[in-house]
Amino acid sequence: MESTAAEQEAFVAAVALTLQEFLAEKGTLLAGISPDALVLVDSIASLVTGGKRMRAILCYWGWRGAGGAPGAEEIIKAGAALELFQAAALIHDDIIDRSDTRRGGPSVHRQFGSLHAGRGWALDRERFGHAAAILTGDLCLSFSEEMFASIGSGSASRARAIFNLMRTEVMAGQYLDILEEVSGPTKPHSTAVARAAAIIRFKSAKYSSEHPLVLGGALAGASPELLAGYSAFALPLGEAFQLRDDVLGVFGDPAQTGKPAGDDLREGKRTVLVGLTIAAAGEADREFVDTHLGRQDLSDADIDSLCSIMVKSGALTGTEAMIADLSTAAFTALAQLPIDGAISEALSALGRSAVSRTS
Amino acid sequence: MESTAAEQEAFVAAVALTLQEFLAEKGTLLAGISPDALVLVDSIASLVTGGKRMRAILCYWGWRGAGGAPGAEEIIKAGAALELFQAAALIHDDIIDRSDTRRGGPSVHRQFGSLHAGRGWALDRERFGHAAAILTGDLCLSFSEEMFASIGSGSASRARAIFNLMRTEVMAGQYLDILEEVSGPTKPHSTAVARAAAIIRFKSAKYSSEHPLVLGGALAGASPELLAGYSAFALPLGEAFQLRDDVLGVFGDPAQTGKPAGDDLREGKRTVLVGLTIAAAGEADREFVDTHLGRQDLSDADIDSLCSIMVKSGALTGTEAMIADLSTAAFTALAQLPIDGAISEALSALGRSAVSRTS
């Protein structure tokens, strides 16, 4: 146990160092183009410094469970590529969701907006912030790819197929998510839960949990059976994780989650929690949800009303029950994985923290 | 001559077919996630159907000049990857520049805006359009990368280094471009031309001309000397091309360019043409340019005034002189390239059309 914790810590440190060196090199390149362009890399660097590195860690244990050597360069690079991809996704997500904060600091488009305001530049501050953040996200996406491509040969082509699939699926899932925000109210209430479940599968569970674990396994040359076992564990785990995230997004403590209360409701996220609410609430409550969700000007009283509808409709309890069922499925599959006990325990610890966290 | 034209046509057709097959496969994948997600691939497919395929063609002749075989799979994939990258860049550029049209049709964010309006969806139409287009561009960027990574081994790692550099440089150049729009008026008039020249170098000339040609050469295993010769031809050519573009963006015929008159002026593009104007115009004219450039509400009379200032300041003539000088440098370098005469002639034809075009 202690040695897996130390090993994981060493891996995380190695990923951080690789990212730091990579971005320092990119900083030199950009500074050569223009000192003004350096800010692009700085904002990426500060973003990848934070975060839980959950995807990189899952990837690592997927690698180790399939017989990959501790601390090998391939897996460090794969982990760094996943972290850069996640940073890129966050930068663009925050524009799409109009989130002002990220990992305790201002989101990237807000950083550029502040730069604009601070220097007294011309034209529209917000527009500049969005444009600069679109470009920063694109750059970060390219960096992720560059890092992944540097892994080299061996089993990299099987891992590459998963990396490709992961990217396509998460972007499609993100699209379905924003589509649901605008088209959800026009679609049948009876299928709201199913639609929300599809979104979290592609946008979150496969992307943040299943693919990283399977990618690590594939990189180490795992058998198809082991990879299927990884999926049977990580997919329900990822779904449970996202359901937990949705609950925290509405009922969590802002001091712990780092996101202002009501942010998810103002964004109009049509989560499984919302789907269950819509499916079970009475006519008046449903009407209230449909007309208030996604409004930027929600008052504290509106937020309280929405929360109360979610509780009394049984949607909160229902979501917690789904989390419990998915967790059971995940941990049952984990127990059957033909991997080293210490590695299984490391995955179990990750799983427990994913579904029972408070932030 | 006739055979190079036929060969180039066959290459362009092969790139188109490869793109079509690749996107059909992605369409199947996305439809499996949700039929609603198919629109993402459809909008990419319609975008890559058009265009002059200039980058792919330059890449092809770079490959052929370095001894690459006609119609080889590697170069077709490299060409397709460049086309996908360009499509991704256009999708995000059009959001940044707020362009309503692209290649004769609505830009991608406008397509999604229309979808929103047509279906009577909730919340903000424009916001949905931008969000969906950010995701479509990200998906297209990933597709580009996936296509490039499928080239395989051989000289692919040298080409990969160029592909990586190309992406970083173009994104940095795009950032410098939007930065100049907002910060240009606060910076010295005397350096406006130099700043604009740096932007076109990284945003356009290296990206659209030098890197594609060099990438093709590197993929075929060209010597460093040949690659340096390619650069000596393609960099000034690309600069001349962009200067021509800037002139057409202000003085071109909208019916031929496909862009509404004054679009570049409303966007506030700080081109070399604008830099020369600012450096040479009288105080009152300069003041007029600084206060009008980048205003969305420019009237036809404002546009006429801006054009007239550009003419009488000598900026238009100055830009044409720069185009002539750069062309001379490019064609002198081309004449010295140790490549087959027919290939040299093909590059020459491309060069001529790039600098003397009307659309």
Chai-1 contact restraints between the chains, C-beta under 6 A:
chainA,res_idxA,chainB,res_idxB,connection_type,confidence,min_distance_angstrom,max_distance_angstrom,comment,restraint_id
A,L30,B,A172,contact,1.0,0.0,6.0,A-B,restraint_1
A,I33,B,A172,contact,1.0,0.0,6.0,A-B,restraint_2
A,I33,B,F202,contact,1.0,0.0,6.0,A-B,restraint_3
A,S34,B,L176,contact,1.0,0.0,6.0,A-B,restraint_4
A,D36,B,L179,contact,1.0,0.0,6.0,A-B,restraint_5
A,A37,B,A172,contact,1.0,0.0,6.0,A-B,restraint_6
A,A37,B,Y175,contact,1.0,0.0,6.0,A-B,restraint_7
A,L40,B,Y175,contact,1.0,0.0,6.0,A-B,restraint_8
A,H92,B,I134,contact,1.0,0.0,6.0,A-B,restraint_9
A,I96,B,A131,contact,1.0,0.0,6.0,A-B,restraint_10
A,W121,B,V182,contact,1.0,0.0,6.0,A-B,restraint_11
A,W121,B,S183,contact,1.0,0.0,6.0,A-B,restraint_12
A,A122,B,V182,contact,1.0,0.0,6.0,A-B,restraint_13
A,A122,B,P185,contact,1.0,0.0,6.0,A-B,restraint_14
A,L123,B,V182,contact,1.0,0.0,6.0,A-B,restraint_15
A,L123,B,G294,contact,1.0,0.0,6.0,A-B,restraint_16
A,F128,B,V182,contact,1.0,0.0,6.0,A-B,restraint_17
A,A131,B,I96,contact,1.0,0.0,6.0,A-B,restraint_18
A,A131,B,I178,contact,1.0,0.0,6.0,A-B,restraint_19
A,I134,B,H92,contact,1.0,0.0,6.0,A-B,restraint_20
A,L135,B,M171,contact,1.0,0.0,6.0,A-B,restraint_21
A,L135,B,Q174,contact,1.0,0.0,6.0,A-B,restraint_22
A,L135,B,Y175,contact,1.0,0.0,6.0,A-B,restraint_23
A,D138,B,M171,contact,1.0,0.0,6.0,A-B,restraint_24
A,L139,B,M171,contact,1.0,0.0,6.0,A-B,restraint_25
A,L141,B,L141,contact,1.0,0.0,6.0,A-B,restraint_26
A,S142,B,R167,contact,1.0,0.0,6.0,A-B,restraint_27
A,E145,B,E145,contact,1.0,0.0,6.0,A-B,restraint_28
A,E146,B,N164,contact,1.0,0.0,6.0,A-B,restraint_29
A,N164,B,E146,contact,1.0,0.0,6.0,A-B,restraint_30
A,R167,B,S142,contact,1.0,0.0,6.0,A-B,restraint_31
A,M171,B,L135,contact,1.0,0.0,6.0,A-B,restraint_32
A,M171,B,D138,contact,1.0,0.0,6.0,A-B,restraint_33
A,M171,B,L139,contact,1.0,0.0,6.0,A-B,restraint_34
A,A172,B,L30,contact,1.0,0.0,6.0,A-B,restraint_35
A,A172,B,I33,contact,1.0,0.0,6.0,A-B,restraint_36
A,A172,B,A37,contact,1.0,0.0,6.0,A-B,restraint_37
A,Q174,B,L135,contact,1.0,0.0,6.0,A-B,restraint_38
A,Y175,B,A37,contact,1.0,0.0,6.0,A-B,restraint_39
A,Y175,B,L40,contact,1.0,0.0,6.0,A-B,restraint_40
A,Y175,B,L135,contact,1.0,0.0,6.0,A-B,restraint_41
A,L176,B,S34,contact,1.0,0.0,6.0,A-B,restraint_42
A,I178,B,A131,contact,1.0,0.0,6.0,A-B,restraint_43
A,L179,B,D36,contact,1.0,0.0,6.0,A-B,restraint_44
A,V182,B,W121,contact,1.0,0.0,6.0,A-B,restraint_45
A,V182,B,A122,contact,1.0,0.0,6.0,A-B,restraint_46
A,V182,B,L123,contact,1.0,0.0,6.0,A-B,restraint_47
A,V182,B,F128,contact,1.0,0.0,6.0,A-B,restraint_48
A,S183,B,W121,contact,1.0,0.0,6.0,A-B,restraint_49
A,P185,B,A122,contact,1.0,0.0,6.0,A-B,restraint_50
A,F202,B,I33,contact,1.0,0.0,6.0,A-B,restraint_51
A,G294,B,L123,contact,1.0,0.0,6.0,A-B,restraint_52
